[in-house]
């Protein structure tokens, strides 16, 4: 297992122009900002950005990229699902993992 420095940022927006979707997007945004992971630090100066590290056990760089992508996808889907907002919002996440090549983009 190796620890890799990370930087990730996210944006979410309502699907459609309903008050329900707008409220869901706001709740999810706040929920993501409050993720409690001892290896991640929410930046106080950039509203939707975290830095920190991720522990990966895969062997190759390609496998590590997929493992990292899965970790971020799962963490943010958990927040979205906790608000039952999957149909109301779209989340865009960009992740950089040190040593694993270019940025990875995730859309939920």
C-alpha positions as CSV (number, residue, x, y, z in Angstrom):
1,X,0.0,0.0,0.0
2,X,1.2,3.4,-0.9
3,X,0.0,6.9,0.0
4,X,-0.2,9.4,-2.8
5,X,-0.8,13.2,-2.4
6,X,-4.1,14.3,-3.9
7,X,-5.9,17.4,-4.9
8,X,-9.6,17.3,-5.8
9,X,-12.2,19.8,-6.6
10,X,-15.9,19.5,-7.2
11,X,-18.9,21.4,-8.5
12,X,-22.5,20.4,-8.5
13,X,-25.5,21.9,-10.1
14,X,-29.2,21.3,-10.2
15,X,-30.7,19.3,-13.0
16,X,-33.4,21.5,-14.3
17,X,-34.8,24.7,-12.8
18,X,-36.9,23.5,-9.9
19,X,-36.6,24.6,-6.3
20,X,-36.3,21.0,-5.2
21,X,-33.2,20.5,-7.4
22,X,-31.7,23.8,-6.3
23,X,-32.1,22.8,-2.6
24,X,-30.7,19.4,-3.3
25,X,-27.6,20.8,-5.0
26,X,-27.1,23.2,-2.0
27,X,-27.4,20.3,0.5
28,X,-25.1,18.1,-1.4
29,X,-22.5,20.9,-1.7
30,X,-22.5,21.4,2.0
31,X,-22.5,17.6,2.6
32,X,-19.4,17.2,0.5
33,X,-17.7,20.1,2.2
34,X,-18.3,18.2,5.5
35,X,-16.8,14.9,4.4
36,X,-14.8,13.5,7.4
37,X,-11.8,11.7,6.1
38,X,-8.6,12.0,8.3
39,X,-6.5,12.0,5.1
40,X,-8.4,14.8,3.4
41,X,-8.3,18.5,4.3
42,X,-10.9,20.9,3.0
43,X,-9.1,24.1,1.9
44,X,-10.5,27.1,3.7
45,X,-9.5,29.5,0.9
46,X,-11.0,27.5,-2.0
47,X,-14.6,26.7,-1.3
48,X,-14.8,23.3,-3.1
49,X,-11.3,21.9,-3.0
50,X,-9.7,19.2,-0.8
51,X,-6.0,18.3,-0.5
52,X,-4.5,15.3,1.3
53,X,-3.5,11.8,0.4
54,X,-5.1,8.6,-0.7
55,X,-3.9,5.1,0.1
56,X,-3.7,2.7,-2.9
57,X,-3.0,-1.0,-3.0
58,X,-3.1,-1.7,-6.7
59,X,0.1,-2.7,-8.5
60,X,0.4,-0.7,-11.7
61,X,-0.2,3.0,-12.3
62,X,-3.2,2.2,-14.5
63,X,-4.7,0.1,-11.7
64,X,-3.9,2.8,-9.1
65,X,-5.7,5.4,-11.2
66,X,-8.8,3.2,-11.4
67,X,-8.6,2.5,-7.7
68,X,-8.3,6.2,-6.9
69,X,-11.2,7.1,-9.2
70,X,-13.3,4.4,-7.5
71,X,-12.5,5.9,-4.0
72,X,-13.6,9.4,-5.0
73,X,-16.6,8.2,-6.9
74,X,-17.8,6.1,-4.0
75,X,-17.2,8.9,-1.3
76,X,-19.1,11.5,-3.3
77,X,-21.9,9.1,-4.4
78,X,-22.4,8.3,-0.7
79,X,-23.0,12.0,0.1
80,X,-25.3,12.4,-2.9
81,X,-27.3,9.3,-2.0
82,X,-27.5,10.3,1.6
83,X,-29.6,13.3,0.4
84,X,-31.5,11.1,-2.2
85,X,-30.3,13.6,-4.8
86,X,-29.0,11.5,-7.6
87,X,-31.9,12.5,-9.9
88,X,-31.8,16.2,-8.9
89,X,-28.1,17.1,-9.3
90,X,-25.1,16.6,-11.5
91,X,-21.7,16.5,-9.8
92,X,-18.4,17.2,-11.6
93,X,-15.2,16.1,-9.8
94,X,-11.6,16.6,-10.9
95,X,-8.9,14.6,-9.2
96,X,-5.1,14.8,-9.4
97,X,-3.1,12.0,-7.7
98,X,0.6,12.6,-7.5
99,X,2.6,10.3,-9.7
100,X,-0.4,8.9,-11.6
101,X,-0.6,11.0,-14.7
102,X,-3.1,13.5,-15.8
103,X,-6.2,14.8,-14.1
104,X,-9.2,12.4,-13.8
105,X,-12.7,13.7,-14.3
106,X,-15.7,12.0,-12.7
107,X,-19.3,12.9,-13.5
108,X,-22.1,11.7,-11.2
